[in-house]
Amino acid sequence: MRGHSERRPEARFGMHRFRIDAIADPQSLPRVAGAFAQRGIVPDALSARFDGETVRIEVTISGLDARQAAVIAAKLGATVAAIAVRLEAVEEAFA
């Protein structure tokens, strides 16, 4: 897989946002980050917000094709800590 610095032109590869709801466990955030790190991908943005017993994690990544994004979303959904995973293509304001 390509790292952040090796991505192809954005015409074929777009920006995707992953929204993960997970149990509020100290390992939830590292597990999500690890799914990207295993593929040599550095997110453009990552945020987490704890809300009682859950954590909402949002990860934005440019340079992925739809198939790559779907594979990562499926892997995230199979994580023990994951409650729900949503994936969306993001329209870039400057594109």
N, C-alpha and C positions, 0 to 999 in steps of 0.2 A: 504494500500500500504506500501511497505517497505521503510524505510529511507536508507540513504547512508550506514550506519553502519550495516544494517541488510540484505544486499544483499546475494544472493546465489552464489555458485561457478560460475566463468565465463564460464564454459563449456556450460551452458544452457542460460546464460544471457550475452549479448554482449555490445559493446560500440556503441553509436549512436551519430550522430551530427545533430543538428537542425539548419537550416539556415533560418532566418526569415527576410524578408524585410518588414518594417513598415513605417508608416508616421513618420516624425520627430516631435514627440510630447513628452512633458515631461513625459507622462504616458506610452509610448510604452515600455520602458525597465522594469519598475515595473510590468506591466501586464504580460510580458513574464516570468519574474522571479517568479511571483505569480502563474503561471500555474504549476510550479515545486514545489513551496513551499506548495501549497494546498495538494500535494501528499506526503509531507515529504521528498522530494528529494533535495539533495544538489548537484549542478552541479560540475563536475570535472574541467570544464573551462567555462568561459562566457566572451565574448568580444562584444563590440559595436563600430561601426564606422559610424559617421554621414557624409552624402554626400548631401548637399543641403536640399532637401525636404524629404529625406528618411533616414532611419537608417538601417544598416545591423547588425543583432544580430546573433551571433553564440554561441550555447550552446552544450557542449560535456558532455555526461553522460554515465557512465559505470554501468552495472548491470541491464539493462532493457531487457525484452524480446521484440520481434518484435511487438507483439500485444500491449503491454503497450506503446511503442514508437509511434505506429500509432494512438492510442487514444489521446496521448498528442499532436501530430502534428495536428490532426483534431481540437482539442480544441484551439490550437494556431491559426489555420486558421480561426476560427470563431470569433476571437478577432476583435473588431472594427478597431483597428489600423493596423492590418495585411494586407499587400498587397499580399505577397506570402510566402509560407512555404515549405521548402524542407527538407526531412529526408533521411539520409544515414547511413548505417551500416559502422562502421570504423574498419578496420583491424589494430590490435595492433601490433606494430613492435616487441614487445617482446613475443608475443603469439606463 
